[in-house]
Every structure is written in structure tokens, then in C-alpha cells.
């Protein structure tokens, strides 16, 4: 079977939302270091390689929203789809204290090869799906409860924005007023990196968007993922309806 750097589920669904999951999988294509970056399975299955739980949560949200779902099918350690092509963190050689053996000597030619194999096809698919009329982008990521040597992160969910607060601000307000969750705003990360996926496919086109970060220990099972979809979908639908976009 030929390798595909992305998966699309429910492409013909008619809802306005497009659910995206940049870091859905820890896949290393055979064409990259023979499918092995030199890390043990323990590292490839944690947050440095992909966003645990985010793919299943994205699928659950897509089902409930009648929305297509775009899933990246390569590890962020191969090349990060949520970075612009000129971002210095596009191809990481060290992540959360872990050296990536197959990336240590990666040069400009190897970077270009990975862009062509993974990054660009993913963003071509993203652009095609986002170009549907009246698309609203819902980007799903997950974060680890604690980075090495750092304090524990108190948030259960983060709502991120990059200047466009048409959906993110009212979503934040609903989460804080109608749930007992600890909600971060632009936590645990800032909502904007020039050239990242939201910048590229939402901000530059004026498309409404929201990026949600979920703590990965809270979306580890299918039941947890469905529970989050059950919680978030009514709020997302209310926010979109009230925004009258």
C-alpha cells in the first residue's frame, strides 16, 4: 500500500465545520530512516511524537458535527505540520530533553525531502477541504500534563486564538460559566506562530476558527473522547450560531 501523509474521514459530510488534527499519529514513513527515528517505542508513543488522544477526539467531534475530519499521518518528529516551512522548529533534533537520532544530521536536502513527502501534501489536502463554502475550522490538539523539569499544568482544556476571537472568546466564556473545568486562554501555548496551520488556512483567508487543546491524560480512552465531544459540540454549535458568521 502506498503511503499517505493524511487521512480524511467523512469528506462528503455537509456540516460547516472542518475538524483538523495536525498531530494525529506517530507514523514514520518507511522512506524516512527506514521508518525508524532511533527512539524507543516509549518515546514514539508519547507527546514528543504526536498528540495522544487527539485523533479519536477529532473523529468523535466530526461525527457529532457532521463534519469532515483531516488527520495528519506522520509524526511531528518527522516534520511538524503545524509549522511554516521556514520555522526553525520545523524539523526538531531535540524535544523535551530527548535527542532524535535520525534527525541529528538532517540537512537542507533531507528537510526538503520530508516537506515534499509529508508536509506539503498534508497542507494541499487541508487547503482543498478548507476551501468549501463557509467553512469553519476546529483544530484539535492535546498537551502533556507536565513537561520534564517543569511544573504541572493545571488546565484541563485550553482555548487558543491568534487575534481572531470571534469564536474563541465566547467559547472560553461558555466553558468558564457552564462547566467546572480549569480553562486556559492561550494556554499552555500561545495561539499563533507565523505560518502555522491556523495562520495558513484560517487567518489568511478570514475563515472563522477555534483551536482547542485537551490534556492528553483526559482523552486517553474512547469513552473519554466521546465524553469530551458530548460536552464540546453543543457549546461549539451555540457559539457559531450566536456569532452569525
C-alpha positions as CSV (number, residue, x, y, z in Angstrom):
1,X,0.0,0.0,0.0
2,X,1.3,3.4,-0.9
3,X,2.0,5.8,2.0
4,X,-0.4,8.7,2.5
5,X,0.6,11.6,4.8
6,X,-3.0,12.3,5.8
7,X,-6.4,10.6,6.3
8,X,-9.8,12.2,5.6
9,X,-12.9,10.9,7.2
10,X,-16.4,12.0,6.3
11,X,-15.3,14.1,3.3
12,X,-18.8,14.3,1.9
13,X,-20.4,15.4,5.2
14,X,-22.4,18.6,4.9
15,X,-21.7,20.5,8.1
16,X,-19.8,23.8,8.1
17,X,-17.1,22.7,10.5
18,X,-13.8,21.2,9.3
19,X,-12.2,19.3,12.2
20,X,-8.4,19.1,11.8
21,X,-5.8,17.1,13.8
22,X,-2.3,18.0,12.7
23,X,-0.5,15.7,15.1
24,X,-2.8,12.7,14.9
25,X,-0.3,9.9,14.5
26,X,3.2,8.8,15.5
27,X,3.8,7.3,12.0
28,X,7.3,7.3,10.5
29,X,7.1,6.6,6.8
30,X,9.4,3.8,5.5
31,X,11.0,6.4,3.2
32,X,12.3,8.3,6.3
33,X,15.1,6.5,8.1
34,X,13.5,3.2,7.1
35,X,10.6,4.0,9.3
36,X,12.7,4.3,12.5
37,X,13.9,7.6,14.0
38,X,16.0,5.7,16.5
39,X,13.8,6.3,19.5
40,X,12.3,3.6,21.7
41,X,8.6,2.9,21.4
42,X,8.0,4.6,24.8
43,X,9.1,7.9,23.3
44,X,7.3,7.4,20.0
45,X,4.1,6.8,21.9
46,X,4.3,10.0,24.0
47,X,3.7,13.7,23.3
48,X,7.0,14.4,21.7
49,X,6.0,12.3,18.7
50,X,2.3,13.2,18.3
51,X,-0.8,14.3,20.3
52,X,-2.1,11.3,22.2
53,X,-5.9,11.1,22.2
54,X,-6.4,13.9,19.7
55,X,-7.3,11.7,16.7
56,X,-10.0,9.8,18.5
57,X,-11.4,13.1,19.9
58,X,-11.4,14.6,16.4
59,X,-13.3,11.7,15.0
60,X,-15.9,11.9,17.7
61,X,-16.3,15.6,17.1
62,X,-16.6,15.1,13.4
63,X,-19.3,12.5,13.8
64,X,-21.3,14.8,16.1
65,X,-20.8,17.9,14.0
66,X,-21.5,16.1,10.6
67,X,-18.0,17.5,9.7
68,X,-15.1,16.1,7.6
69,X,-12.0,15.3,9.7
70,X,-8.5,15.8,8.4
71,X,-5.8,13.7,10.3
72,X,-2.1,14.1,9.8
73,X,-0.4,10.7,9.3
74,X,3.2,11.4,10.2
75,X,4.9,12.1,13.5
76,X,5.8,15.7,14.3
77,X,9.4,14.4,14.8
78,X,9.5,13.6,11.0
79,X,8.5,17.1,10.2
80,X,5.9,19.3,12.0
81,X,2.8,20.1,10.0
82,X,1.9,22.9,12.4
83,X,4.9,25.0,11.5
84,X,5.7,27.1,8.5
85,X,8.3,25.9,6.0
86,X,10.8,28.5,7.3
87,X,10.2,27.9,11.0
88,X,13.4,26.8,12.9
89,X,11.4,24.2,14.8
90,X,10.0,22.5,11.7
91,X,12.4,19.6,12.0
92,X,13.4,19.1,15.6
93,X,16.7,17.5,16.7
94,X,15.9,17.8,20.4
95,X,12.5,17.7,22.0
96,X,11.6,17.8,25.7
97,X,15.1,16.7,26.6
98,X,15.2,13.8,24.1
99,X,17.6,13.7,21.2
100,X,16.1,12.5,17.9
101,X,18.9,10.2,16.5
102,X,17.6,10.2,12.9
103,X,17.3,14.0,12.9
104,X,20.7,14.8,14.3
105,X,22.4,15.1,10.9
106,X,19.4,16.1,8.9
107,X,20.5,18.7,6.4
108,X,18.6,21.1,4.0
109,X,18.2,18.3,1.4
110,X,16.6,16.0,4.0
111,X,14.4,18.7,5.2
112,X,13.2,19.3,1.6
113,X,12.6,15.6,1.1
114,X,10.4,15.4,4.2
115,X,8.5,18.6,3.2
116,X,7.7,17.0,-0.2
117,X,6.7,13.6,1.2
118,X,4.6,14.7,4.2
119,X,4.2,18.4,4.9
120,X,3.1,19.8,1.5
121,X,0.7,17.0,0.6
122,X,-1.0,17.4,4.0
123,X,-1.4,21.2,3.5
124,X,-2.7,20.7,0.0
125,X,-5.4,18.5,1.4
126,X,-6.1,21.0,4.2
127,X,-6.4,23.8,1.7
128,X,-8.8,21.8,-0.5
129,X,-11.1,20.9,2.4
130,X,-11.0,24.4,3.9
131,X,-12.0,26.0,0.6
132,X,-15.5,24.6,0.9
133,X,-18.0,27.4,1.1
134,X,-18.5,28.9,4.6
135,X,-16.0,26.6,6.3
136,X,-15.3,27.0,10.0
137,X,-12.1,25.4,11.2
138,X,-11.9,23.5,14.5
139,X,-8.3,22.4,15.2
140,X,-7.8,19.8,17.9
141,X,-4.5,19.3,19.8
142,X,-3.5,17.7,23.1
143,X,-0.9,18.6,25.6
144,X,1.0,16.6,28.3
145,X,0.2,17.2,31.9
146,X,3.8,18.1,32.7
147,X,7.0,18.6,30.7
148,X,10.2,17.3,32.1
149,X,11.6,19.6,34.7
150,X,8.6,21.9,34.6
151,X,5.7,22.4,37.0
152,X,2.4,20.5,36.4
153,X,0.0,22.2,34.1
154,X,-3.3,23.0,35.9
155,X,-5.5,23.3,32.8
156,X,-7.8,20.6,31.6
157,X,-8.6,22.4,28.3
158,X,-7.1,25.4,26.6
159,X,-8.7,27.6,24.0
160,X,-6.2,29.3,21.7
161,X,-6.6,32.3,19.4
162,X,-4.3,34.2,17.2
163,X,-6.1,37.6,17.0
164,X,-9.4,36.3,15.6
165,X,-11.6,35.9,18.8
166,X,-15.0,35.7,17.1
167,X,-15.4,32.1,18.3
168,X,-12.6,31.6,20.8
169,X,-13.7,34.3,23.2
170,X,-17.4,33.2,23.5
171,X,-16.2,29.6,23.7
172,X,-14.0,30.5,26.6
173,X,-16.8,32.3,28.3
174,X,-19.2,29.3,28.0
175,X,-16.6,26.9,29.2
176,X,-15.9,29.0,32.3
177,X,-19.5,29.8,33.1
178,X,-21.2,26.5,32.4
179,X,-18.5,23.9,33.4
180,X,-16.3,23.4,36.4
181,X,-13.2,22.9,34.2
182,X,-9.9,24.7,34.6
183,X,-9.7,26.5,31.3
184,X,-6.7,28.2,29.9
185,X,-6.8,31.0,27.3
186,X,-3.7,30.8,25.0
187,X,-2.5,28.1,27.5
188,X,-0.5,26.0,27.6
189,X,0.8,27.6,24.4
190,X,0.3,30.9,22.6
191,X,-2.3,30.7,19.8
192,X,-0.1,32.0,17.0
193,X,3.0,31.0,15.1
194,X,3.6,32.7,11.7
195,X,2.9,30.1,9.0
196,X,1.3,27.5,11.3
197,X,-1.9,25.7,10.2
198,X,-4.4,28.2,11.5
199,X,-2.4,31.1,10.1
200,X,-2.1,29.5,6.8
201,X,-5.7,28.1,6.3
202,X,-7.8,30.3,8.5
203,X,-6.4,33.8,9.3
204,X,-5.0,34.5,5.8
205,X,-8.5,33.7,4.4
206,X,-10.7,35.3,7.1
207,X,-12.2,31.9,8.0
208,X,-13.7,31.6,11.4
209,X,-11.6,29.2,13.6
210,X,-11.0,27.9,17.0
211,X,-8.1,25.8,18.3
212,X,-8.7,23.6,21.3
213,X,-6.0,21.9,23.4
214,X,-7.1,19.0,25.6
215,X,-4.9,17.5,28.3
216,X,-3.9,14.1,27.0
217,X,-4.5,12.1,30.2
218,X,-8.2,13.1,29.9
219,X,-8.7,11.8,26.4
220,X,-6.8,8.5,26.7
221,X,-9.8,6.2,26.1
222,X,-12.6,6.1,23.5
223,X,-15.1,6.8,26.3
224,X,-13.3,9.9,27.4
225,X,-13.0,11.1,23.8
226,X,-16.7,10.7,23.3
227,X,-17.5,12.4,26.6
228,X,-15.5,15.4,25.5
229,X,-17.3,15.5,22.2
230,X,-20.6,15.3,24.0
231,X,-19.6,18.3,26.2
232,X,-18.0,20.4,23.5
233,X,-20.3,20.0,20.5
234,X,-23.4,21.8,22.0
235,X,-21.1,24.7,23.1
236,X,-19.5,24.9,19.6
237,X,-22.9,24.9,17.9
238,X,-24.1,27.7,20.2
239,X,-21.0,29.8,19.7
240,X,-21.3,29.5,15.9
241,X,-25.0,30.3,15.9
242,X,-24.6,33.3,18.2
243,X,-21.7,34.7,16.1
244,X,-23.9,34.8,13.0
245,X,-21.0,34.2,10.7
